[in-house]
Amino acid sequence: MIGRMYYQKNAKNENEYRTIRLHFNPFCNKIVPQWSNFIVGVPPEGMKPLPPNLLGSLSRFQAHTPEFY
């Protein structure tokens, strides 16, 4: 899942979308989403839409390590 890029349509404007990249942050030992700004256009061919439950599951099922490396 790390390094994959998804798109999300703007609910207020059907002509806009943004990309979400899943990045591993080694300092907090978690996968964190990186959001782009909304742009006008069509998502690139082959890019998948963001699954609706993916962001919720990322925040819920990752290890919470209180240590700092």
Secondary structure, DSSP 8 states (H G I E B T S, - for coil): -TT-EEEEE-SS-TTEEEEEEEEEETTTTEEEEEE---EES---TT-EE--TTHHHHHHHSS-------
